[in-house]
Amino acid sequence: MFQTLVRMTAVLLGILAAVPSANAERIKDLATVAGVRGNQLIGYGLVVGLDGSGDQTTQTPFTVQSIINMLSNLGVNVPPGASLQLKNVAAVMVTANLPPFARPGQQIDVTVSSLGNAKSLRGGTLLMTPLKGADGGVYAMAQGNVVVGGAGAAAAGSGVKVNQLAAGRVPAGATVERSVPSVVGSGETVTLELTQTDFGTAQRMVEAINEATGPGTAYAMDGRQVVVRAPLDSDARVAFLGKLESLDVRPVQGSAKVIVDSRNGSVVMNQAVRLEACAVAHGSLSITISSEPVISQPAPFSGGRTVSTTQAQIDMTQESGTLHNIKTGASLADVVKALNALGATPIDLISILQAMKAAGALRAELEII
């Protein structure tokens, strides 16, 4: 009986050890390896095969010039002064992200965006386009059919459009022609860079790495960088980094922050936001403007003429704002409950949060984007 109880206890301890700690995240999600990064590529190209929805050549002369240059390179001479009406061609910018450790022959996705006034790129084909990096070198060649996730129709001066038709993607549309050298660490060390600067999280990451691999393996340079001693052999270094990325670290709770999007009225706050007791009075003001035509008709044979005018009526209504007592909020749920009690719209809530911050009642950083 005692041996059975010991075995059950050992199994239970093993299960508890396998369960990650609450709110723990992998190092892979908290930091990146210095030097391992992607590179942006860009190029100028042409999309052909459009159904009359291409650029208007009178307003986009660079499209005509690009066609003439391309045909000249293919051995076709266009007579000087020829008037080209290219409704099925559109000039585009092609962008892509070259992932780290990409090798020649690997295929990557590209994004195609209209540069002129093309109405739609749907059904078009991107012609061979060189993609260049920041140094001007060609790192990939793109070509293929453009996939546009939208639709549109127009007739008799009316039209309807779903999603964006002037941009699309070419899946696996570019082939890497040149690789970018990437060195994982220099010498005996590898540097891990936290996505967000935090001294507490950096220290906890150091403790987790040293506990898993041995004392003195890792040390923090600052709140952003953690230096780790790694094997010199490339195969052993890759295995070592794979083990590090899977370690669980419980990050320190970030600073209280409220993000306000002034363009669409969105308000987002994290769990560290707190409220101090305050009183808020809020009232809304609405203005209604209505107009109707008034026609003055002259009497018969009076020699006058009919006059049409517009009569406008403006109504202004201001709702009375009562004073609400906002209690101290010790958690995010309390803050949400207190703000909902005001009954304000998201646009009004932006002004209320700004006033709370100015009064010292909002214990959070208010960021307007």
C-alpha positions as CSV (number, residue, x, y, z in Angstrom):
1,M,0.0,0.0,0.0
2,F,2.8,2.4,0.9
3,Q,4.7,1.6,-2.3
4,T,1.5,2.2,-4.3
5,L,1.1,5.6,-2.6
6,V,4.7,6.5,-3.4
7,R,4.2,5.7,-7.0
8,M,1.0,7.7,-7.3
9,T,2.8,10.7,-5.6
10,A,5.6,10.4,-8.1
11,V,3.2,10.4,-11.0
12,L,1.3,13.4,-9.6
13,L,4.5,15.3,-9.2
14,G,5.6,14.5,-12.7
15,I,2.3,15.7,-14.1
16,L,2.5,19.0,-12.1
17,A,6.1,19.5,-13.3
18,A,4.9,19.1,-16.9
19,V,2.2,21.7,-16.6
20,P,3.6,25.2,-17.4
21,S,3.2,27.9,-14.8
22,A,0.3,30.3,-15.0
23,N,0.6,33.0,-17.6
24,A,4.0,31.6,-18.7
25,E,5.2,32.1,-22.3
26,R,7.9,30.5,-24.4
27,I,11.1,32.4,-24.9
28,K,10.3,32.1,-28.6
29,D,7.3,34.4,-28.0
30,L,9.2,36.9,-25.9
31,A,12.4,37.4,-27.7
32,T,14.2,36.9,-31.0
33,V,17.7,35.9,-31.8
34,A,19.9,38.9,-32.8
35,G,20.8,38.8,-36.5
36,V,17.9,36.5,-37.5
37,R,15.6,38.9,-39.4
38,G,13.8,39.3,-42.7
39,N,14.6,41.8,-45.4
40,Q,12.1,43.8,-47.4
41,L,12.2,43.6,-51.2
42,I,10.5,46.0,-53.8
43,G,10.2,46.1,-57.5
44,Y,8.3,47.8,-60.4
45,G,6.4,45.7,-62.9
46,L,3.5,45.4,-65.2
47,V,0.3,43.4,-64.9
48,V,-1.3,42.4,-68.2
49,G,-4.4,40.5,-69.3
50,L,-6.9,42.8,-67.6
51,D,-10.5,43.0,-68.9
52,G,-10.4,46.7,-69.8
53,S,-9.7,47.7,-66.2
54,G,-6.1,48.8,-66.6
55,D,-4.5,52.2,-66.4
56,Q,-5.8,55.2,-68.5
57,T,-2.7,55.9,-70.6
58,T,-3.5,59.6,-70.9
59,Q,-3.1,60.0,-67.1
60,T,-0.3,57.4,-66.5
61,P,2.4,58.0,-69.2
62,F,4.8,55.8,-67.3
63,T,2.7,52.8,-68.1
64,V,3.1,53.4,-71.9
65,Q,6.8,54.1,-71.4
66,S,7.2,50.8,-69.5
67,I,5.5,48.9,-72.3
68,I,7.7,50.5,-75.0
69,N,10.8,49.6,-73.0
70,M,9.7,46.0,-72.5
71,L,8.8,45.5,-76.1
72,S,12.1,47.0,-77.2
73,N,14.0,44.5,-75.0
74,L,12.0,41.7,-76.6
75,G,13.0,42.9,-80.1
76,V,9.7,44.7,-81.0
77,N,10.2,48.2,-82.2
78,V,7.3,50.6,-81.6
79,P,7.1,53.5,-84.2
80,P,7.9,56.9,-82.6
81,G,4.7,58.9,-81.8
82,A,2.5,55.8,-81.9
83,S,-0.7,56.3,-79.8
84,L,-1.0,53.3,-77.5
85,Q,-4.3,52.6,-75.8
86,L,-3.4,49.9,-73.2
87,K,-6.6,49.3,-71.3
88,N,-5.5,45.8,-70.3
89,V,-2.2,46.8,-68.7
90,A,-1.5,48.3,-65.3
91,A,1.7,49.5,-63.7
92,V,2.3,48.0,-60.2
93,M,4.6,48.0,-57.3
94,V,5.7,44.5,-56.1
95,T,6.7,44.0,-52.5
96,A,7.9,40.9,-50.6
97,N,9.6,39.9,-47.4
98,L,12.7,37.8,-47.8
99,P,12.7,35.5,-44.7
100,P,15.9,34.7,-42.8
101,F,18.1,31.9,-44.1
102,A,16.3,31.9,-47.5
103,R,18.3,30.1,-50.2
104,P,18.3,30.4,-54.0
105,G,15.4,28.5,-55.5
106,Q,13.1,29.0,-52.6
107,Q,9.7,30.5,-53.4
108,I,8.1,33.4,-51.5
109,D,4.8,35.2,-51.7
110,V,4.6,38.7,-53.2
111,T,2.0,41.6,-52.9
112,V,1.0,43.5,-56.1
113,S,-0.4,47.0,-55.7
114,S,-1.6,49.3,-58.5
115,L,0.6,52.4,-59.1
116,G,-1.7,54.2,-61.5
117,N,-5.5,54.5,-61.8
118,A,-6.3,50.9,-62.7
119,K,-9.8,50.0,-61.6
120,S,-9.0,46.3,-60.9
121,L,-6.2,43.8,-61.1
122,R,-8.5,40.9,-61.1
123,G,-7.6,38.2,-63.6
124,G,-4.2,39.8,-64.5
125,T,-0.8,38.3,-64.8
126,L,2.4,39.8,-63.4
127,L,5.2,39.9,-65.8
128,M,8.8,39.0,-64.7
129,T,9.8,41.6,-62.2
130,P,13.2,41.9,-60.4
131,L,12.9,42.5,-56.7
132,K,15.6,44.6,-55.1
133,G,16.8,45.1,-51.6
134,A,18.0,48.2,-49.8
135,D,21.4,47.9,-51.3
136,G,20.0,47.8,-54.9
137,G,20.9,44.2,-55.5
138,V,18.4,41.8,-57.1
139,Y,17.4,39.1,-54.6
140,A,14.3,37.5,-56.3
141,M,12.4,37.4,-59.5
142,A,8.6,37.6,-59.4
143,Q,6.0,36.4,-62.0
144,G,2.6,34.8,-61.9
145,N,-1.2,35.2,-61.8
146,V,-2.5,37.8,-59.4
147,V,-5.1,36.7,-56.9
148,V,-7.5,39.4,-55.9
149,G,-9.9,38.8,-53.0
150,G,-12.7,41.0,-54.2
151,A,-15.4,41.7,-56.8
152,G,-17.0,44.7,-58.5
153,A,-19.5,45.7,-61.1
154,A,-20.6,48.9,-62.7
155,A,-23.3,50.0,-65.2
156,A,-25.2,53.2,-66.1
157,G,-23.2,55.4,-63.8
158,S,-23.7,53.1,-60.7
159,G,-21.3,50.6,-59.3
160,V,-20.7,48.2,-56.4
161,K,-17.3,47.0,-55.1
162,V,-16.5,44.4,-52.5
163,N,-13.0,44.6,-50.8
164,Q,-10.0,46.2,-52.5
165,L,-9.6,45.5,-56.2
166,A,-6.4,47.5,-56.8
167,A,-4.1,45.1,-54.9
168,G,-3.6,41.4,-54.8
169,R,-1.1,38.6,-54.1
170,V,0.8,36.0,-56.1
171,P,1.3,33.0,-53.8
172,A,4.8,31.6,-54.2
173,G,5.2,34.1,-57.0
174,A,8.9,35.0,-56.5
175,T,11.9,32.8,-56.7
176,V,14.9,33.7,-54.5
177,E,18.0,34.3,-56.6
178,R,20.4,35.5,-53.9
179,S,20.7,34.7,-50.2
180,V,21.5,37.1,-47.4
181,P,24.2,35.9,-45.1
182,S,22.9,35.4,-41.5
183,V,25.2,34.6,-38.6
184,V,23.6,33.3,-35.5
185,G,25.7,34.9,-32.8
186,S,29.4,35.8,-32.9
187,G,31.9,33.5,-31.2
188,E,30.8,31.7,-28.1
189,T,27.7,33.8,-27.4
190,V,24.2,34.3,-28.8
191,T,22.1,37.4,-28.0
192,L,18.4,37.2,-27.3
193,E,16.5,40.5,-27.9
194,L,13.3,41.0,-26.0
195,T,10.4,42.3,-28.1
196,Q,9.6,44.7,-25.3
197,T,12.1,46.3,-22.9
198,D,11.5,45.0,-19.4
199,F,14.2,44.5,-16.8
200,G,12.1,42.1,-14.7
201,T,11.3,39.8,-17.7
202,A,15.0,39.8,-18.7
203,Q,16.0,38.7,-15.3
204,R,13.4,35.9,-15.2
205,M,14.6,34.8,-18.6
206,V,18.2,34.6,-17.3
207,E,17.1,32.5,-14.3
208,A,15.1,30.1,-16.5
209,I,18.0,29.6,-18.9
210,N,20.5,29.1,-16.1
211,E,18.2,26.7,-14.3
212,A,17.8,24.6,-17.5
213,T,21.3,24.6,-18.8
214,G,23.6,25.4,-15.8
215,P,24.7,28.4,-13.8
216,G,26.5,31.1,-15.7
217,T,25.1,30.2,-19.1
218,A,23.2,33.4,-19.5
219,Y,23.4,37.0,-18.2
220,A,21.5,40.2,-18.9
221,M,23.2,43.1,-20.7
222,D,20.2,45.4,-20.0
223,G,16.4,45.3,-20.1
224,R,16.5,44.4,-23.8
225,Q,19.3,41.9,-24.4
226,V,20.2,38.6,-22.8
227,V,23.6,37.1,-23.8
228,V,23.8,33.2,-23.8
229,R,26.9,31.1,-24.1
230,A,26.3,28.6,-26.9
231,P,28.2,25.7,-28.5
232,L,30.5,26.6,-31.4
233,D,29.5,23.6,-33.5
234,S,26.6,24.7,-35.8
235,D,24.6,21.5,-35.3
236,A,24.9,21.7,-31.6
237,R,24.1,25.4,-31.6
238,V,20.9,24.9,-33.5
239,A,19.8,22.2,-31.1
240,F,20.8,24.4,-28.1
241,L,18.7,27.3,-29.4
242,G,15.8,25.1,-30.1
243,K,15.8,24.0,-26.5
244,L,16.1,27.6,-25.3
245,E,13.1,28.7,-27.4
246,S,10.9,26.1,-25.7
247,L,11.6,27.2,-22.2
248,D,8.7,28.8,-20.3
249,V,9.1,32.2,-18.7
250,R,6.5,34.1,-16.8
251,P,6.8,37.8,-18.0
252,V,6.5,40.6,-15.6
253,Q,3.1,42.4,-15.9
254,G,3.5,45.4,-18.2
255,S,2.7,49.0,-17.4
256,A,-0.9,50.1,-17.3
257,K,-1.8,51.5,-20.7
258,V,-5.0,52.6,-22.5
259,I,-4.9,52.7,-26.3
260,V,-7.3,55.1,-28.0
261,D,-7.9,55.1,-31.8
262,S,-9.2,58.5,-32.5
263,R,-10.1,57.6,-36.1
264,N,-12.7,54.9,-35.4
265,G,-13.3,55.4,-31.7
266,S,-11.8,52.1,-30.5
267,V,-10.6,52.0,-26.8
268,V,-8.4,49.1,-25.6
269,M,-6.9,48.7,-22.1
270,N,-4.8,46.1,-20.5
271,Q,-5.4,44.3,-17.2
272,A,-3.1,46.7,-15.2
273,V,-5.4,49.7,-15.6
274,R,-6.8,51.0,-12.3
275,L,-9.2,53.8,-11.4
276,E,-9.2,56.2,-8.4
277,A,-12.5,57.5,-7.0
278,C,-13.9,60.4,-9.0
279,A,-17.1,62.0,-10.1
280,V,-18.1,62.4,-13.8
281,A,-20.9,64.3,-15.3
282,H,-21.6,63.6,-19.0
283,G,-24.3,65.0,-21.3
284,S,-24.7,64.7,-25.0
285,L,-25.4,67.5,-27.5
286,S,-27.3,66.8,-30.8
287,I,-27.9,69.2,-33.6
288,T,-30.5,68.3,-36.3
289,I,-30.6,70.3,-39.6
290,S,-33.5,69.8,-41.9
291,S,-34.3,71.6,-45.2
292,E,-37.2,71.6,-47.6
293,P,-37.7,73.4,-51.0
294,V,-40.1,76.3,-51.1
295,I,-41.5,77.2,-54.5
296,S,-43.0,80.7,-55.1
297,Q,-45.5,80.6,-58.0
298,P,-46.6,84.0,-59.6
299,A,-50.2,84.8,-60.4
300,P,-51.3,84.1,-64.0
301,F,-50.5,86.9,-66.5
302,S,-48.6,88.8,-63.8
303,G,-45.3,88.7,-65.8
304,G,-43.5,87.2,-62.8
305,R,-41.4,84.0,-62.8
306,T,-41.3,81.0,-60.6
307,V,-38.6,81.2,-57.8
308,S,-37.4,78.2,-55.9
309,T,-35.8,78.7,-52.4
310,T,-34.7,76.4,-49.6
311,Q,-36.0,76.8,-46.0
312,A,-33.8,75.3,-43.3
313,Q,-34.7,74.4,-39.8
314,I,-32.1,73.8,-37.1
315,D,-32.9,72.1,-33.8
316,M,-30.4,71.7,-31.0
317,T,-31.0,69.3,-28.1
318,Q,-28.8,69.0,-25.1
319,E,-29.4,66.1,-22.7
320,S,-28.9,66.8,-19.0
321,G,-25.8,65.2,-17.6
322,T,-26.1,63.7,-14.1
323,L,-23.1,63.4,-11.8
324,H,-21.9,59.8,-11.6
325,N,-19.8,58.6,-8.7
326,I,-17.0,56.4,-10.0
327,K,-15.6,54.1,-7.3
328,T,-12.0,52.9,-7.1
329,G,-11.4,50.1,-9.5
330,A,-8.9,47.5,-8.2
331,S,-9.2,45.2,-11.3
332,L,-10.0,45.5,-15.0
333,A,-13.5,44.1,-14.4
334,D,-14.1,46.9,-11.9
335,V,-12.9,49.5,-14.4
336,V,-15.1,48.2,-17.2
337,K,-18.1,48.1,-14.9
338,A,-17.5,51.7,-13.8
339,L,-17.1,53.0,-17.3
340,N,-20.2,51.1,-18.5
341,A,-22.2,52.8,-15.8
342,L,-21.7,56.1,-17.5
343,G,-23.6,55.0,-20.6
344,A,-21.3,56.9,-22.9
345,T,-20.6,56.1,-26.5
346,P,-17.0,55.1,-27.5
347,I,-16.4,58.5,-28.9
348,D,-17.6,60.2,-25.7
349,L,-15.5,57.7,-23.7
350,I,-12.3,59.0,-25.3
351,S,-13.0,62.5,-23.9
352,I,-13.9,61.1,-20.5
353,L,-10.7,59.0,-20.3
354,Q,-8.6,62.1,-21.2
355,A,-10.4,64.1,-18.5
356,M,-9.8,61.3,-15.9
357,K,-6.1,61.2,-16.8
358,A,-5.9,65.0,-16.4
359,A,-7.6,64.7,-13.0
360,G,-5.3,62.0,-11.8
361,A,-8.1,59.4,-11.5
362,L,-6.8,57.1,-14.3
363,R,-3.8,55.1,-13.3
364,A,-2.6,54.3,-16.7
365,E,-0.7,55.7,-19.7
366,L,-3.1,57.1,-22.2
367,E,-1.8,56.7,-25.8
368,I,-3.6,58.2,-28.8
369,I,-3.0,56.5,-32.2
